[in-house]
């Protein structure tokens, strides 16, 4: 037979379990929710072509639409257009057009830049390819900083000096740890490493300091998300058709993919 003391201790223990179990359950649920959100955000920020539209619309504004006036960098025709990074800012007839959607804070964008960037530059330089970029900035909201706009603006400012691609490449080479953001010193060094000197460097620095093309970048983000339905990065399109890059692991394979799609 249980003693009164043992019976009292058992009741106290049971009451304690009844009080703590809901708390433990709530804590467990919170942990699960945090993990699910973290995984979801990571997948969203680093999606490649999976889930992207199979083709791009013409990208033009609706008839009668009035676009706001704002400064535009060389190679950009309107506030919703991509920047043409090749052939002195003009599309060349008779060659395929590669359209790239990227965010300077996107880790997978850097992975693809490392894999394909040199080959893309070679083909563009040889006149075999038009290359246009939609520089997205949605990761500023996700990561709670302004580095996507900061780096994007620096690249756009370089277009006026004929150095968009060079600064673009140096910025990706210097991409900081995810969430840390680009320091001002890193932006300036990218310009120097890209070959900007003298008056051109001073002009570029002033453009960067003034955040001259921040409104354009925000316009591009809204347009690509709302109209083109590109809500993640990176994404690659050739002549408006999505490029499926599974198994395309280097520049040579990327060039072969372009040749195959351009037939």
Secondary structure, DSSP 8 states (H G I E B T S, - for coil): ---HHHHHHHHHHHHHHHHHHHHHHHHHHHHHHHHHHHHHHHHHHT--STT--SB-------TT---------TT--STTS-EE-SGGGS--TTSEEEEEEE-TT-HHHHHHHHHHHHHHHHHHHTTSEEEEEEE--THHHHHTSSHHHHHHHHHHHHHTTT-HHHHHHHHHHT--STTT---HHHHHHHHHHTT--HHHHHHHHHHHHHTTTHHHHHHHHHHHHHTS---SS-EEEETTEE---TT--SHHHHHHHHHHHT-
